[in-house]
Amino acid sequence: MSLESKTKHLIYNVHEFLLKHKKIEPNTNKNRLFLFGIPQFLNYGDLAIAVAEIKFLNRYFPERELVLIPEPSVENVLIQVKRICNDSDIITFHGGGNMGDVWPEQDRLREKVFLTFNSNRIICFPQSTNYTSNKSKSLLRASKVMKTLSDLWLFARDRASYNFMVENLPKNVHIKLVPDIVLSLKATSKYNRTNVTTFMRNDKEKEYNETAVRLITDISENSTIINSDTEEMYWKHLITEKSLPKLVDAKLKEFQTSKVIITDRLHGMVFAAITGTPAIVFDNNNHKVRNLYEEWLTSYEYINFVGDQKEETIKEKVSSILDDVKGYTYSMDENLFSSLRDAFAK
């Protein structure tokens, strides 16, 4: 292991130790919002979700004190928070695409929070579900926990997830459909667009697509391609309340300086949308990219979901974009998030 790697590893361990021994000391004179599960890993989609959640809560509920609880410290602070939590406090949990069998550790963490605060209002920010079936052990366990809760609100970020939740989760759960919370952000481009950039998966959600491989190879013959991603495997930054928006802004700049991006990541597509960046979008293996696109982004002409398009059609679209480089204006109706706002208006 290199000296640089050892240093990063040491920083990571110290940071983890501090998080696990974090003390929660909110101002007891206010009603509070406890936001559990702030990510401490360099998945920029998850980091952007956290930024959007914080902005959403501060914008609409400034009278409440917002208490952020990083994911590594969740289990360690449950007793502390339970001791100071009152009936008017709201428990909320970080959103994303991890409700199901692909990332089972996230379900278990949510369940521990649910069980600890079973008499409070609990609100989960928009999620995608990916249970393998309605007989999944993870689903049955989660449902059993949910049945014990007095006031649980789950928000789905696509129609398929919403339908699955309604059909398979207990009837006492309030289930609503809203966009991915990152779509509540705006990041107008103020940079020159000079790059072609790829943001492609390399994990267990990847759907190998030969068309995407050939497309990238074809473009590279005439244009310089920057291969990036919305996830980094190695620890490079401490993630704090101050550094969080800066990290997200730095990643968004990669989109804002791109003529066109190519991606099979859900938040690659979402980042392209909010920055007005032309995008060629391929699906992933559990179709959460397609599902979100079909529900919220079909009217955005610069977001080009490949679907069943012929390879030649896709190449022509890329050529057209590169011949007329420009950014687009993004706007999403805030009323689409009204049911989420209403859930917090206790």
C-alpha positions, 0 to 999 in steps of 0.5 A: 500500500502506498503512503498516499493510500495509507494516509487516506485509509487513516483519515477514513478510520479517524473520520469513521471513529468520530462519526460513530461517537458523534453526540446529538445535541439539538436545540430543545426549544424547537421542534425538530427534523431528524434526517437519518442516513446522510451518505459518507461515501463518494456516490455523487447521486447519493450526495446530491440527494442529501443536498436536495433533502437539506435544501428542501427541508430548510426551504419549506420548514425553517421553523424546525431544527434540522439534525443531520445524522450520517449513515455510519453513526445511525445505529450508535445514536439511536438511543441518544436521539430516542432519549431527547425525541418528543412526539412533535419531532419528525423522523426522516430517512435519506432517499435513493434507490436502495429499497430491496434485495440489491442493497439489503443492508440499507433495508436493515438500517431503515428498519432499526430506525423504524422500530426505534421511533415507531410512535413518531411520524416517519418520512422516507424521501423518494425511493426506487424499489428493487425486490426480486418478488413479492415473496422476497425475504427482505420484503416480508421482513420490512413489511412486518416492521412497517405494520407496527408503525403508527405514521409511516410515509413512503415516497416512490420516485417512479410509477413501477416502485409506487405500484409495487409499494401499493400492492405489497406493503401494509395498508397502514403505510402512506404511499405517494409518488413524487420525482427524485428529490434531486430534480428539485435542484437547479444548476444553470450552466455558466461554463463553455461546453467543450467535452464529451463525457461518459458516466457509466456503471461498473457495479452489480446494477450494470446492464452490459450494452454493446451499442453503448460500447460501440457508440463511445468507440465511434465518438472517440475517433473524432472527439476527445472523450473524458471517462468519468463517473458519479461514483468514486471507489477510493476515499478522497474527501471528508464528507461534512455539512460544509463539504457536501454541497461543494463536492456535488457542485464540482461533479455538476461542473463536469456536466455543465462543461460537456457538449453531451454526456453518455450514461447508464446511471440514474443520477447521470441522467438526472444531473444532465437534466438539471444542468440542461446538458444533452444526454444519451441515456442507456438503461441499467439492469433493474430498469430504474433509469427507464422508470424514472425517465418515463415518469418525469423526463420524457418532455425534456428534448435534450434527454435522449433515452435510447430504449429500442432505438437503432444504433444508427439513429443514436449516432445521428443524434450525437452528431446533431448535438455536436454540430450545434453545441448548446445548453438547455433551460431546466424547469420542474413544477414545484407542485409535483412535490406537494404531497412530500411537503404536506407530509412534513406539515404536521 
